[in-house]
Amino acid sequence: MRGTLFAELNAFVAVAEQKSFVKAATQLGISPATLSQSIKTLEETLGMRLLNRTTRSVNPTEVGSRLLGRLRPVLDDYEAALESINAFRDRPCGMLRLTVLPPALEFLLTPLLPRFLKQYPDIRVEISADAALTDIVAERFDAGIRIGQLVERDMVAVRVSKDFPIRLAASPDYLLRRGTPAKPEDLRAHNCIRFRLPGGALMPWGFERKGKRIEVAAEGSAIVNDPVMGATLAAEGIGAFYTIERYTEALEAQGKLVPLLEDWMPPPVAFYIYYPSRKQNPAALEAFVGFLKASLKDDKG
């Protein structure tokens, strides 16, 4: 279809129904001269007169009446289709697909998601808990939630969690047998439980104090890709484990783990929701981002 043909057909319907160029032009938001030119172009294209015009009235010809009868249902369907899209833009509804780092699912979404779904009953949420760095565009996710340092720079990233401190911990039994490290370099003589990142690399053990940063090439008898397992092994006296504090705090409270090198711990991490663009996002995504930001503000008091 020629680019202007739809506009010309819409103009014809407006004139035929209003039976007035002036009224139709007002309805369409264009000048009567522009409207008249559109009708003239359409009639020339079709090779038929669609409207009979006098100084007092405008009425469709027999051909025009037949065309009007066929076009009206088409335009009604067109308007209904646009209205169905507007519902997604103006009212939070529809499907929201998220890929989420497992710790973010556990510490952030599990407490908040029930409240979000109750607040927005027309939104459906599909969550994929995945430690891999998923390409949200290729995999057709609306957004992802990751640690801030892991979000690609071409994404819009919005912080949605409080700080989660990093912890190095070992069991009292292990420390009794192997001694307590006084500085990061001492870890080279210890059994260290390492964490395998999704891309295959081992999580670096970084430490900071007074502007000085040290990365220790720790080694040990166990490598895991599940922080709960790592903390469990540490509590059983296998070695020292470096992770987010939330995985060790309960075991510390039970006396099964002891924090180490507390004055050397690096800055805490936080979770961010990220997505490709700031423009024309689905209302469901906008509602979810707003909900998480409000929850973070409430959490901070």
N, C-alpha and C positions, 0 to 999 in steps of 0.2 A: 504494500500500500504506500502511495506517495506520502511524504512526510506531512503535508498540509491537508490531505484529504479528510482525515478524521475531524480536524477543526472545521473544515468546510461543511461536512455532514452535520456536525453538531450545531453550526450556525443555521443551517437550513431548518433543522428541527425546531430551534428556538423561534425563528420567524414564522414558521407554519403554525406553531401552537399559539404564539402571541398574536398572530395576524397583524403584526406591526413591526416595522424595522426599528423604530425608536425604542419601543418596549423591549424588543429582543436585544438590542445593543446595550441597553441598561443592564439587562439580566446577565449578559456575557462580559460586561465591563470593557467594551470596545466602542469606538465611534460608529455612528450610522454609516459613514462613508466606507470605513473598513469592512463593516458587515456587508454592505451592498456589493463591494468588490469581491468578497468571498463567495457570495451567492452567484455572481456573474461568472467567476472562474469555475465553480462547480458545474453550472449549467453548460458552459462551453466544453468542459471535460466530458460530460455525459452526452452532449449533443442533444439535449432536451430541455424544454422550459419546465421548471418545477413550480414556479409561482406566477400567478396572475396579479399584476400590480395596477392599481389606479391611484388617483390622488386621494381617494377616500378609504381604500381598503386593500388588503393583501390576503390572497387565498391560494392554497395549493391547487395546481392543476390535477387532472386525473392521475397522471404519472406521479406527480408530487405526493398525492394522497396515498398511493400505493407504497411509495418509498417511505413515507412517514410511518405507515403501519408496520413496516418491517424494521425500521430503525429504532422505534421507541423501546421495544423489549430489549434490543441490544444495548442501548444506552442505560436502561435500568439495570441490566446485569453488570455493566461497566461500573456504575455508581455503587452498586452493592459490593463489588469486588474491592473497590477503593475503601469503602466503609469498613470492610472486614480487616483490612490492613491497618486502618486508623485505630482500630480497637487495640492492636498490639502496641501502637505508639503511645496512645493516650491512657491506656489502662494496663497496669501490670498483670499480664496473663501469658499463657503459653509455656513452652518448654525452655528450661535453662540448663545447658549442659556444662559441667565443670570437671576439670581434671585437677586433683588435689594431692599434694604431698601428704603421705600418711600421718606424720606428726600434726600437720595443720588440720587434718580431719579429726584426729583424736582430741587435740587441745583447743581447737577453735570452733569447728563446725558442729561437732557432736553436741556441745552444750547449747548452741545457738539455732541450729536448723529447725528444731520443732517449733520454736517461737516464730521464726520467719514464715514457715508454712501456714501457721495459724493466722498470722497477720495478713498473708497474701494467698487466700485459698484458690485463686484462679491460676496460680503459678505452679507448674510441675518441675521438679528438679531431678536431674540425673547426674550422679556423682561417680567419677572413676578415680579411685584411690590408686595413685601410681607414683612411684619414686623416680621414674624416668623423666627426662626433660622433654615432655611431649610438645610437638608442634601444634598449637591449638588451632591454627588456621587450616593446616592440612587435615587434621583429624576432626574438624568441624565442631570444636568446642567453643562456647561463647566466652569462656574465661578460664583462667587457671589460678591456683593459689600455691605460692612457693616462698621460700626464704628470699629476702630481697636481693641478696648477692647472686642468686641463680636466675633472675629474670633478665631476659634479653633487653638490650637498650632501646630497640625499636618498638617496645611495648609501652602502653600506658600502665603505670604501676601505682597502686594506691595502698598505703599501709593500713592493715586491718587488725593488727594484734599488738598487744603489749610486748615488751622485751622478754625474751627467754634467755636467761644466763647459760653459759657453757660451764660444764663441770668435769673435773678429772677426779675419779674416786676409786678406791680399792677397799677391800675388807680388812678389818683389824687383824684377822688371822694372817692374811698375806703380808701385811706391813710388819707383823711380829717376826715373820720368817725372813723377809727380804729387806727390811728397813724402810724408812720414810724418805722419799726424795726431798731434798732441800731446794733444788733448782731444776729447771727443765732438762738440762744436760744430764742429770742423774738418771733420767728415764731410759737412757741407753743401756743401763745395767739391769733394767726391770723387764718383766714379762708384760707386754702391752697387748690388749685386746683391740684389734683394729676394725674399722668399719669400711665396707666396700661401697663406694658410691655407684649410682646407676650406670654411669659411663664406663665403669671398670676400674677407675683409679681408687686408691685408698684415701680416706679422709685425712687431710693434713692435721697434725697436732701443732697448732700455733699458740704461742704465748706472748704476752705483752706486759711490760712494766716500765714506767717512766720514759715512754717514748721508744723503748727498745723492744724489737720484735724478734722472736726466735721460733724457728720451726724445727721440731725434733723428728728425726727419721726413726720413729719407734718401731720395734719389732716384737713379735711374740708368738705364742702357740695357737692363737685362734683369730680368725677373721670372720666377721658376721656382716649381714646386710639388714639385720633387724636390731634396733637399739634395745628392745626389751630383752632379747637374748644376751646381748653384750652386758647389760647391767646385771642380769642374772648370773652370768659367768663370773663377773667381778665379785658379786656378793658371795659366791661359793669359793672364793679364794684363789681363782685362776690367775688373775692379774689386775692391772689398772685399766680403766675404761674412760674414754673421752667422749662426751655426748652432751645433749641438751639436759639441763638440770632436772627437768620434769621427769626424766626417766630414772633418776637416782634418788630424788628427794624422799620418796616413801621408804626406800631401803635405808637411807640415812637416818630417818626418824626411828626405824626399828633397830638401829645400831649395827646393821649388816654392812654398811658402807661408810667410809670416812672420806670427806673432801680433801683434796691435795692441792698444793701450790695455789691457794686461793688468791694470793696477791699477784699472780702471774696470768690470771685468766683473761682471754681476749674479750673485746666488746660483745655484748649479747646479740642474738639474732632476733628478727621479727618476720612475720609473714605478711606478704603483699598479694592482693588480687591484681591480676594483669590481664589486659585485653588489647586488641590491635588499634583501636581508634577512639578518639574522644567524640566523634560525630555520629549521629543517627544510630545510636545503640538501642537495642530492644528495651522496652519499658521494664521487662522482667530483670534485665541485667542492671539497669539504673536503680531499680528498687533494691536489688540485692546489695549493690555497692553502698548505697545510702544506709541500708540497714546495718551493714558491718561497720561502717564509719561511726554511726550513732552508738552502736554497742561498744566500740573501742572508747569513745568519749565517756560513756557511762562507766566503763571499767576503770578509767583513770580518775573518776570522781570529779 
